[in-house]
Amino acid sequence: MDNWQLIFTKQAEEDTRKLVSAGLGKQTNKLLDVLKENPYE
């Protein structure tokens, strides 16, 4: 099984703040968990 590492750029950090303030934090975390487990799903 391949190991993957998510790397957040400065822009990604800014986008994360925007997503959380828009109430999309939980959905974003779920999506990142899916990508972490299986990036091809």
Phi, psi and omega in degrees: 000136179284146174260135180240149178228126176274130179243125182262125175277172177300320179296321178296322177297318178294319178295324178299316178299319179294318179297317179295318180292336178273002179082019182252017183297315182294317180295322179296316179297321178298317179297317179296325177296319177298314179297324179295319182282317183210094184293349181263358182289000000 
